[in-house]
Amino acid sequence: MGKHTKSELCKRYSIAPRAVNVWLKKYNRNDLMNTKVKVETKDEISRIKALQKEIK
């Protein structure tokens, strides 16, 4: 879990940076063009909950 730059996400998910920019423009999300975005998969959420339970 965390915040990642577009370039980090592109590398992590093998997506071309140009594709991300096209998607952001297509869905009129220019506000995300130069920001960090948070990505959480179901596995990440489950792992976080397990760790939080373990801490308690």
C-alpha positions as CSV (number, residue, x, y, z in Angstrom):
1,M,0.0,0.0,0.0
2,G,1.2,3.5,-0.7
3,K,1.5,6.3,-3.1
4,H,3.4,5.8,-6.3
5,T,4.3,8.0,-9.2
6,K,3.0,7.3,-12.7
7,S,6.4,6.1,-13.7
8,E,6.6,3.7,-10.8
9,L,3.1,2.3,-11.6
10,C,4.0,2.0,-15.3
11,K,7.1,0.0,-14.4
12,R,5.3,-2.1,-11.8
13,Y,2.4,-3.0,-14.1
14,S,4.3,-2.9,-17.5
15,I,2.2,-0.1,-18.8
16,A,3.5,2.5,-21.3
17,P,3.5,6.0,-19.7
18,R,1.8,7.3,-22.8
19,A,-1.1,5.0,-22.2
20,V,-1.6,6.3,-18.7
21,N,-1.6,9.9,-20.0
22,V,-4.1,8.9,-22.7
23,W,-6.4,7.4,-20.0
24,L,-6.1,10.4,-17.8
25,K,-7.0,12.7,-20.6
26,K,-9.8,10.4,-21.9
27,Y,-11.5,10.4,-18.5
28,N,-10.8,14.1,-18.0
29,R,-8.5,13.5,-15.0
30,N,-6.0,16.2,-15.7
31,D,-5.8,16.8,-12.0
32,L,-3.9,13.5,-11.7
33,M,-1.4,14.2,-14.5
34,N,1.4,15.3,-12.1
35,T,0.3,13.7,-8.8
36,K,0.9,10.5,-7.0
37,V,-1.9,8.0,-7.0
38,K,-2.7,5.3,-4.5
39,V,-3.1,1.7,-5.7
40,E,-4.4,-1.0,-3.5
41,T,-5.1,-4.5,-4.7
42,K,-7.3,-7.0,-2.8
43,D,-4.1,-8.8,-1.8
44,E,-2.6,-5.6,-0.4
45,I,-5.7,-4.8,1.5
46,S,-5.9,-8.3,3.0
47,R,-2.2,-8.2,3.9
48,I,-2.6,-4.8,5.6
49,K,-5.6,-6.0,7.6
50,A,-3.6,-9.1,8.7
51,L,-0.7,-7.0,9.8
52,Q,-2.9,-4.6,11.7
53,K,-4.5,-7.5,13.5
54,E,-1.1,-8.9,14.3
55,I,0.0,-5.6,15.8
56,K,-3.1,-5.4,18.0
